[in-house]
Amino acid sequence: VFNAMDRPIFSILKPDMMLAFGWSDRDFGDLAAVTQFAAAFAFLGTGWVVDRLGVNHAMRVGASAWSLAAMAHGWAMTSWQVVGARVGLGATEAMQTPLTIKTVAMLFEPDRRSLAFGVATLLAGVGTIAMPFIIPPLAEMVGWRGTLIVSGIGGLLTLLGWIWLARGVAFADAPFTEAAEANASPVMSDGSAYGPILRSRTSWAIVIAKALSDMTWWFVNFWLADFYRKAFGLSTLELALPLGIAFAGSGLGALLAGWMSTRLLERGWTVDRVRKTVMLVSALIVAPLPLVLQLHAFWPVAVMMGGVMAGHQGFSLSLFSIITDVVPAAKVGRVTAFGAFMGNMGGVLISVVTGRVLDAGFGFAPLFLFAASSYLLALAWLQLLLPRIQRAASTP
């Protein structure tokens, strides 16, 4: 919940922080890119850590480190100190994605994992839905520094809740060992941490699709509040409802996609047909995004952005489900982390480009046009490299 909130919090607090540090849109875009860059390279290690430590220990380490990094923002007095805090936050948040995917892979049978991903995303979305209603008044009371410190404290409280809920749960971890590598599928089996993954056509099918689709996700997370301010003149307090609608769409889209995937699998559809059908529908939901620039009424735009977020989550959920479908359990953490690395590198690129496009006066039109096509491009790439999705024999 709190991990998912750090990017939108920055977007909501952007005017206050820009005033405090004298930033431009270009500076804000570069700061977003720094966060993505740190997270991207940290993913190359966190996937290995999750596979090595297992779910239980990796959760405690990752959530603690992230919370401390989040709190550090509140004490930053210079732009470079903010940069340092963002690097720490990006690096520590990189534990969450491989940890979530591995947890689901350990606890749920294959046909139920899509629904589990959907429920987990919806629950995390509760935090992001509530955030636009909580953060502005909180910032009014304690300032932007206090707000960022509170988010870190919330992360520690979340960890305590997780420890309480997870007591007695058998995660059935399959830690990364040489023996596990030796027993893995033939396409990933030389005993090194990332070598077999980098040589796998399946891996590249997933991670490039992840990079293309995540560009739009990070673009919306970092810049949606700014778009509402510039297009409709909304204040920070007035952002609550439209951002809430967007994140509600995100959670509901994940839940619907997960439920539908599970239902279709139960009805006898093949894994390949289910995953690609859900991805195609999700991509088509995002495709009309540039039309928001032609709509001058605020509420239709807000609803459409909720649909865009729903489409992304349906697409992303299917990609994560494909990882648990085709990747042996001992490598789920690393393949997920490699995909997240590529997704964050896509976030680096779109953050840098967005800041410069807006500073140059081109507006949001070229950015929305790219976002509208990114999911169809990602699906085309996946189909090219992975024409048929089949479950790995070694997946539990």
N, C-alpha and C positions, 0 to 999 in steps of 0.2 A: 504493500500500500504506500508506504512512505518513499520507497525507492522510485516508484512511478511518478511521484509528485515533484521531484526536484527540478525537472525541466520546466513544467508549467509554472511553478512558483517563481522561477527566475523571470519568466515572461510577464507574469502579473506585476512583479516588483521592478520591472525594467525602468519605468520613468524615474522612480526614486533613486535607483542605483546609477542611472545615467547622469542625474543631477549631482549626485554625491561625488562621482568620479570624472565627470566631464566626457562621457563616452558619446560616440556617434553610432549610427546604425552599423557602420562598417566595424567599429570596435566591438559592438555587441555580437555581430556575426562571427568575428574572430574568436571571441571568448567562448561562444557556443562550439566552435570548431575545436578549440583546445580541449574542452570537456569530452567531445566525441573522440578525439585523437587519443587521449589518455585511456578512455574506456576501451577503445578498439585494441590497443596493444596489450592492455591488461587481460583482455579475453584470451590471448594466446597462452597465458599462464593460469587463469582461473579455471578453465576447463580441465586442465591437468590436475589442479588442486582438488577440484570436486571429485574427479575420478579416483584420486589418491586417498583423500581423507574420508570420503563417503558423505552422505547427506547430512548426518547429525552434526559432525564436527565442522563441516564446511559452512553450515548455516550460522553457527555461533561465531566463527571467525569473521565471516563476511559481513554479517549484520552489525557486529560491534565496530569494525573498522569503518564501515559506511557512516554510521551514526556520528562518530567522532569527526570525520571529514566534513559532514554536513554542518555540525556545530561550529567548526573552524571559520566558516564564512562570516559569522556574526562578529568576529574579532578582527576581520581584515580591515586595515586602515589605508592601504594603497592598492592601486590596480594590480600590481605584481603579487600582492598577498592574496587578492581575489583569484588571480590566475593559479597560484599555488593550491588554494583550497579547491578550485575546480578540477585541477589535475588529480588531487586526492580523492575527490568525490567520484570522478569518472572511473578511476582505477578500482575503487572499492565496490562501486555499483556493478562492476563487471562480473561479480560472483553470482548475482541474482539469476540471470537467465539460464546458464547451464545448471544451476542448482534447482531451479523450478522444473526444468524439463526432466532432469534425472529423477527428481522426487516423484513426479507423475509416472515415469517409466518404471520405478521400483514398486509403486503402490497399486497400480491399476493394470488390469488385463488389456491387451491391445485394442479391442473393439470399444473400450470405454474411455480411452485416453483423450480423444477429441472432446468429449463432454467434460472430462475433468479439467482440461485446459480452459474450456469455455467458462466453467464455474469459477475457476481460479482467477481468470481475467476479469470476470464480472465483479468478484469480491474486491479485487484490487481497484477496479473502477469506482467502487463506492467512495474510496478516498479521493480520487481525482474529481468525481462529481461534486463532492462536498467542498473541495478545496477552494473554488472560486467564491463560495459563500463565506468561507472561514478566513482565508488569507487577507483579503482587503480590510475587514474590520480588525483583525489581529494586528495588521501593520499600522492601522490607525492608533491602536493602543500601545504597542511596544516597539513600533518602528520596523524598518526592513531588517535590521540586524537581529532584533529580538525574534522576529518571525523565522529567520533561518536557523537560529539556535533552537527554537521550539521544534522545528522539523527534525533536527538531530535527536533531541530528547524523545520524540515520538518513535523514532527508529529503535531506540533502546527498549522502550516499553513494548513495542511490537515483538522484539526478540524474547522478552520475558513471557509474553503470551504464547509465542510459538513453542518455547521450551515446555510450558505447562501442557499445551495441547498434544505435544509429541511424546510425552512420557509414556513408555511402554509400547510405543509403535515399533514394529519390526520393519525396517526399511529394505531389508534384503539386498543391501548394496553389493555390487560387483566391482570392487576396487580395481584400479588400473595396476596390473602386475604383468610381468613377462609371460606368466602362464596364461593369463586371460588373453593376451595378445596372440599367443600361439594357437589358442582355441577359437579365435575369431574367424570371421568369414574370409575367404581367399582374397578378396579385393582390398583387405586392410590387415596385413599380417606380417610385419617384419620386426616387431618388438620395440620400435621407437615411438616416441610420444606423438609426433605429428607427421612423420614421413609417409606412412601408408594413407593417411587422410589426404595429404597434398597430392598423392598420386592417383587418387580415386576420382573417376569421372562423376560418380554419384555425388561426392562431396562438392565438386565444382558446380554441378547442376543446382544444388541447394543454396550454396553461399552466394553465387552471383544473383540468383533470384532474390535472395534476402537483401543484398546490397541495393538492388533497383527499387524494391518495394519500401525499404526502410528510409530511403531518401525522402519520400513523401511523409512518412510518419514523423521524422525529426523536423522536417520543415513545418508541419502543422503544429507540433508541440512547442517549438521555439517562437513561431511567428504569427500564430492565429490571433493572439491577443493584440498584437501590433496591427494586424489587418483590420480588426474591429475598431480600433482607435482611429486609424487613418480613414477608413471607409465610412464610418458612422459617427465618429466623434465621441465614442463612449469613454467615460471615466473609469478609473480602476474599480470603483464600487459597482458600476453598471455592467462590468464584464462578467459578473457572477452567473447570471442566467444563461447567456449564450455559450459560455465555456462549459457550464454544467450540462447543457444540451449536447454539446460535442462529446464530452466524456461519457455521458449516458449512452449515446450511440455506440461508443467504443465498447462498453461493457455488454450491452445488449447484443451487439453484432457478434461478439465472441461467443456468448451463450447460445445464440441461435445457430451459429455455424457449428458449434460443438454438438448441440442436440441433433441437428439435422444429419451431421456426419455419422453419428452413432446409430440413428434410426435407419439410415440407408444401408449401413453395414449389416445391421440386424435383418434387413429385408433381402439380403443376398447380393447387393451390389459389390463389385470388386473394389479393393482398396484404390487402385488406379482411377477407376471411374468416379469414386466418391471424392477423392482429394482434388482432382482436376475440375470436376463440376463445381464444387464449392469455390475453388479459386477463380474460375471463369466468371461465375455470378458476382463474386466480390469485386473483381476487376471492372466489370461493367457498371457496378454501383458507383465506383469512383470516377468513371470516365466523364460524366457530365460536369465535373468540378468547375471548368472555366465559365460555366453559365452564371456562377455567382456574381461575376463582374457585370452581368447584364441585368441583374435583379437589384432594384433600388429600394425594395422593401426589406427591412431588417429581418423579420421573422422567417420568411422563406429561405434566406441565406443561412440563418442559424440552423434550421432543420436540415438543409442540404449538407452543411458541414458535419452534422451528426451522422448523416448517411455515409459521408466520406470516411469518418472514423470507424463506423461499423464495417464498411467494406475492407478497410485495412486489417481489422482484427480477424475477419473471416479468412483473409488471405494468409496472414501471419500464422494463425492457428493451424491452418492446413500444412504450412511449411514445417512447423515444429512437429506436427503429427507425422509427417513424412520421415523426419529424422528418427523418431521412435519406431517407425515401420521398417526402415531399411538398414539401420545402423545397429550392430551388436551392442548389448548393454554396456560392455566395458569401455566403449568409445563414445557413448551418447554425450557425456560432458564435453569432450574435446570437439566433436563435430558441431555441437550446439555453439560452443564458444567460438569456433572458427567462423561459423555463420554470423554470429553476433559481431565478431571483429570486422567482417566485411560490411555488415549493416551499419556499423558505426563509422567506418571509413566513408561510406556513402553519406552519412550524416555530416562528417567533416566537410566533404565537398559541397553539399547543398547549403551548409551554413555560410561558408566562405562566399559562394556564388550569390546567395540571397542578399547578404549585406552590401555587396558591390552593385548588384542589379538595382537595389532600392536607392542607394546613394547616387547612382548614375541617373535616376529619374525615370526608369523604365516601368516602375510599378510592379504589381503582382501578376500581370497577364502572362508573361513568359514562364513564370514559375508555376502557375496553375496549369498551363498547357503541358509542361513536362510531367507534373504530378498526375494528370489525368491519364497519361499514356504509360506511366512507369509500371503499373501492375500487368498490363497486357504484354509489355515487353518482357517482364519477368516470367510470365507464364509461357510465353513463346520460347524463351531460353530453356526453361525447365523441360518442356516437351521435346526440345531438340536433343538435350543431353540425357534425359531420363524418359524415354518414350513409354516405358511400362514400369509402374511402381509395384514391387513385390516385397513382401515382408521377409526380413532376414531370418534364416532358419534358427539362428542362435538368440533371437530376441525372445525374452521370457513371455 
